[in-house]
Structure formats: structure tokens, C-alpha cells
Amino acid sequence: MKVILAQKAGFCMGVRRAVDVTLETVQNNDQRVATYGPLIHNPQVLDLLHDRGVEVLHELPDKQDGVIIIRAHGVPPAHKLKLAESGATVRDATCPRVMKVQAIIKKHHAKGYFTVIVGDKDHAEVVGLMGYAAPDVAVVSDLADVEALGIAGKYIIVCQTTQDRDSFDLLCAAIEARFPDGKIFNTICDSTNKRQAEVRNLCDRVDAVVVVGGKFSANTKRLAVIAENRNKPVFLVETEDDLDIAAIRAFDVIGVTAGASTPTWMINRVVRSLEVIPGKGQSFLTTFIRKTMWLLLATNVYAAVAGGLLGGVFARCLNGNSSLNGFLISFGYLFAMHNINRYADSHSKKFNDPILEQFSEKYCKALIGFSSLLLILSGSLVYPLGTAPFALFLAMTVFGLTYGNRIFPESFASVLKIKRLKEIPGSKTFLVASAWSLIIILIPNWKGFVLYPNLLLMLMLVICIYCRTSLFDVFDVQGDRIVGKETLPVCIGEKKTLNFLTWSLYLLVALAIMPFMVGKGLVVTLLFLPFAVYLLFLIHLYQSGRVVASPRLEFMLESSLYVLGLSQILFHL
Ligand code: SF4
């Protein structure tokens, strides 16, 4: 089935900030951490925060220790004061755009204005806003509320940030008709506006719409209503388990959008579940291609073959060795280690990609068995190359297999708070990149290894694999952050990671060209340029919001290795 994912689906800035503040607080201190009210309207995220030790306070506490976090929706000022008096440290995660509305109300209330809030009476944000104008405030949800309004004197109208534009305009007109000369502030958040406009556009391109989000999330329900008003069948789901597969099979193209409090990993789970459902008019060939693509990614065959191709081509072009040997050494090792290591990483995969996790569990024995055979094959081809490369191969294998195990002694672990190698921030990506470089360039070309250009090529390959693997981490950042995985984007943030990767690719370009400036240029380094351009283009598309994290984007990213491999092969043919 063809699935079109809305670009603005998922966490808005305010929700992302609130979740980040909470996770950062949990990560960086040993004190009790609580949120005042549910942090966001998404039960799955709340469950995961609960698993990380975050409590939810439903009442204002008289006494409290540790840290209390104010939710993205904000709270009345009196509540903020009471929280501070409880003795706890208060961290305010109120969305800056909600704060702006609070400031408008506060300023006008001080000047004697009455406040009308267009929104849902019981919504946490509206309750918080009312606190800034009480008792001179009224909430309007429909025309009946407008009829019941009584305003004597000057007044302002503001709205809940996730309000629908059409209903806001309608209610403002009705209020003005009764009470002229009010001051209107359209406080609908820009992210809400764009998300809603996108759903309207999406409806023109799809047969039905799936909206992913908490059933109590006002903005999620509003997205569903917008699609319904466009006469599209709508499926409002919290998780992939809620999908009505039988009904969805009747369509060819499904649009997916999500509320502001839905994390990317939950959206991806729904998208992945939809993509494996055959659409009504989908041809056998399309189904076959989609399933094959998925299987190649899920089994790591796609990545391992790319590594094998690189191993083969470098074995031939650097030393005139057998390209088949180079292929088999690299392919066997990479297939084995990627598949075996997935079992050390299953906690985060359970959130980021449950279908892959189910697949891994189901075929665990086959994958481990086949991986072991390929590892032996790879090792048996390395053995004749000499004691040193074979020892290195064994060391890399042991290192790779123990990466997720506890290896540091208690004394070391208690001082540095690190028990396993994988707990060293960003270590996995660097180790993966180094392993690729060693198995593709150093080990197969051990005999006759020359410092130039082999060392340079190893460094360039480390940069390539580091960038490719880090980008995967960027796509998985929300799920990884929730489970506490220490990837680069989790540690320094998505934006800084993308900037860092961009500069790393510029460095790759410089390394490809620089040898020519000193009269030592080789075409083999220039052949890294298509890879750099391809990945820079992908990062640009992702940063500009033209592509979103999705299974298709993952396939495009993994294909970057083929851009590198095929450039080398085509030249050396
Ligand atoms: S929808 Fe807008 S106002 Fe509301 S939390 Fe998100 S960014 Fe902030």
C-alpha cells in the first residue's frame, strides 16, 4: 500500500521541548522527578516516562522534594507559586508560544480588559490561561457559549493554540456581532496552522487518512475532523494495534498525519504496519518489490552486500587481490556482526521498529545460525592472510560481541557510571564505522599495505559510515531518548548532529580533493565525492522538511553505500 506521510506529523516544538526537559532532568540527577499533570496527551509516551521514574502529580502538593516539571500546556500563576512553595525545584516546560498568550492576557488584564478565550473549557492550556485573567474571563467553545456571554466594557479575544482557524473566525465574528470593538489576537500556533493546512492538502492526494495520536489529544481529534470534513474516511489510532486492517485494505493510497504529542517512533510503527498491507489495486510486482526492499533492510543483507562490494573493489584496486575474497571477508563479517548485535539493542528497537523486532525474534535461531556460519567463513578467509590480521579479526569479533555486555568492574562502573561499552556516549557509531573500515580496507589488504593511500581511504570510509550510521540515529532519536540510549543526537541534539555531519561530509570532500593539490591525487579518493553529495542532499531534504523519517528514507539512506560502492566498481571495471 502506498503511504504518504505528512511532513508536519508528530512532536511540535513545545512538546518536544517539554519531553526533552523531562528526560534531561531524569538523566542528570538522582532526585525524585514529577510532572504536574500529564506532561503531554499521549498515553504511550507517559507510560515510557513512568518507566523512567517520572511521577505524575494530579494535585498540588503541600510538600514535595526533588524536581517538579510544569507541562507544555502551562498552569495558572497561582499553581506555579504553590509548586515553588512545596519545597521542590520547579522546571517550567511551558511552551514559549503558550507563554506568549499568557503574557497577552496578563498585560490586558492589568489594563482592565475582560478576556474571552476561544477553546475547550477543560483543556489544560485553557485552564492555565484562565488563571491569568480570573475572574474577568470567559471560555467560548461554540455559538451557544457566545449567546451566554455577558461583557461590559473593553475586552480581548485570544484562543487556545491548537484551535481550528475556521471555528475561531466563526466564533470571533459572532462575538463581535454582539459586542463590537473587541481586540482580537489570533493565537493559533503556527505549527498547528501548518499541520492543519497540510491535512487539507493531503486529503486531495489520498483515499483515506490515518491520524495517529492520543484519543484525548484535542489537536489530534481536530485533525481527524478536518479530514472528515473533506469527505475522507478517517482512522484515528493510538498505536498500530488499533488499525482496522480489513477496512484499510479497501484503499490504495493512505495519508498519515499525527497530533503534536505523537512521537516519531510511534508514527513510524503505524507507517511500517500500513506499508506491508497490500493496497486494493496494488500489483503483484509492487508488492514483491516493497517486501523485498523491507527484507533486505531487515536482514541487514542490503548493508552487508554494500560492504562486500566495497571490500571486493578495494581488494582488487589497492593490491590486485581476489575481489571475491575481499567481498566474502567483508560481507560475512558485516552480516554477522550487524545481525548478532541487533539482539543487544532490542530494547530501543522494540520502540523504534516493533515489526523488525518481531521479525528478529521469530527468526532468531536462523539469523544467529547463518551469522555464525558467515563469521566462520570470513575468519577462515582471513586466516591465510597472516597471524596479525587474524588476531585483529578475532579481537574485533570479541569486541563486537561483548559490546552490549557488562565488562567494566564495579569500582570503575560506580565512579564513571559506565558498565558497558555501549554506555559511552556516541561510542557505537564510531566503533561501527571503525569496524567497517578495518574489515573492508585493512584486513583484506594486510599484505602489501601501504600508508598512502590506504590510511587515507580508511579515514574516508570511517567518515562515510559514521555519517550514515549517525543519520539512522537521528531518525530514531525520540525512541532512543525515551529508552535512554546514548547516541550522538541524544547527547548533543538533532540539529547539532546534522550540522556536525554536514561538516564531516565537507571534510570528506576536502580529503578527496586535497591529494591533487600536493600532486599526489588518485581517482580512488575522488570516487567518494558522489557519496558526499548524495548524503549532503539527503540531509538538506531532511532539514528542509521535504522528507521525513520513514522506512523509505531509511532505504534511501542505506542506498548511499551503493552510491559509494558502484562509483568505485564502475571506475575500476
Ligand atoms: S502546538 Fe504550538 S503552542 Fe502548543 S505546545 Fe506545540 S508548539 Fe507550543
Residues whose N, C-alpha, C, O or C-beta is under 5 A from the ligand:
A	BS01	SF4	C12 M13 G14 V15 A72 C95 R97 V98 T161 C189 S191 A260
